[in-house]
Amino acid sequence: MLASLRRWWQVGPDRWRRRLVVALGLVWILDGLLQFQPSMYSRGADSFAGTVLQYNTMGRPNPLTDLIHVAVTLTYGTALRQDVFNTLAALVQLAIGLALLRRRTEKLGLGGTCLWALVPWVVGEALGQMPFPQASMAIDGSPGAALVYILLALALWPRRSPSASAGPDGLAAPADGGLLGSRGALGLWSAIWVGTALLELEHANWAPNALAAQLRASADGEPGFLASLDRGVAHLVAGHGLEAALLMALVQVWVGIAVLRPLTRTTALEVGVVVSLLYWVVGQNLGGLLTGTATDPQLGPMLVLYALALWPRAVHPVAPAGHSEPAEPVTTTAPLDAPAEPAPPPVPVG
C-alpha cells in the first residue's frame, strides 16, 4: 500500500499537471451539481439569494455593491429569471468540468474557467470580501476561491512541457510550463499569502472578540459537529483577537516569502497546505457543503491544488525499490571503423 502510494506521488511534473487539470474539472462538476440544489431555486430567507447575495449588497453603497445589485436584479429579480439563470449556470459549470476531463478539450475548459470564474468571484464572493474590512480574513475565505480557479487555470495552461523547464537539479513543478511560468506562479502564491496577512492586520480585526464573533457567526446553520468546533475555537480565542490575528499574519507572511527560496519552498508549501486545510475546517466549515446553500468547496481545497501545482518534482523519478532499469545491451561486433587485425603468417609447406 505504502509503496503504491509512494509511486503515485513520485511521478514527474508532466503527469502531475494533467492530474491537477482533472482535479479542477472534478471541482467544476461538483460546483455544477451544487447549483441544482433546491436552495438555489428558492426565494425564501434561507435561500442562496436571500443569504449570500443579499449580504454582498449590504453596507455603504459603492461601485462594487452597485454592480452586484444590478447583476442580482438581472438574474434573480423574478422567479423565472432565477430558475433560468441557475439552470444555465449549472450547465455551464458542468460543461467546463467535462471539457477539463478530456485532453483534447482541456484548453477550452481552462479558458472557460478563466472567464466564468469571474462571475462568482465578483457577484457571489464580492471580490473575496476584501473591500469589506469587517469580513476580510483568510480563515473566512479571502481572497475568494474563484480567484484561485483562475490562477490555477493560468498556471496549468499547457504552453510547454513542465519538464523542459527543469533546472540543473533536475526538478520542475507542474506550473513551470504554464502561462504564468515559474516566477509568475510563485509570485502570485506569495501575493495571496502576504496579502491575506495584511488583511488580518485591519483595525476591525484587532478587537479582542473579533475572531471569536466571526467563528460563532459561521457556526449558524452548520451541522452539530462543525458548529461545536467553531464555538469551541471561538471560546479559546475569545479576548485574544489581536494576538490571534498577529499569529495568523506571521504564519501567512512566512508561507508567502519562504516559497520564493528553493531551500524552503517545499516546507512553505507543506505549511501552506496544513494552514489551508485548518482554515477550511474551522472558519470555512468545509465550504458549507453540508448546509444545502454552498456553491463551491471554498478556498481551502483550491489553495491545496495550487500548492501541488508549485511542488518541485524530479523530471526523471528514481525507480522504486525492486524495479531495476534494463541493462544496456552488450555488443560483440567490432565497430565498422576499427582497424582490421593482421592476417596470420602463412604456414610453410614441407
Buried (B, 14 or more C-beta within 10 A) or exposed (E): EEEEEEEEEBBBBBBBBBBBBBBBBEBBBBBBEBBBBEBBBBEEEEBBBBBBBBEBBEBEEEEBBEBBBEBBEEBBEEEEEBEEBBBEBBEBBBBBBBBBBEEEBBBBBBBBBBEBBBBBBBBBBBBBBBBBEEBBBBBBBBBBBBBBBBBBBBBBBBEEBBBEBBEEEEBBBBBBBBBBBBEBBBBBBBEBBBBBBEBBEBEBBEEBBBBBBBBBEBBEBBEEEBBEBBBEBBEEBBEBBBEBBBEBBEBBBBBBBBBBEEEBBBBBBEBBBEBBBBBBBBBBBBBBBEBBBBBBBBBBBBBBBBBBBBBBBBBEBEEEEEEEEEEEEEEEEEEEEEEEEEEEEEEEEE
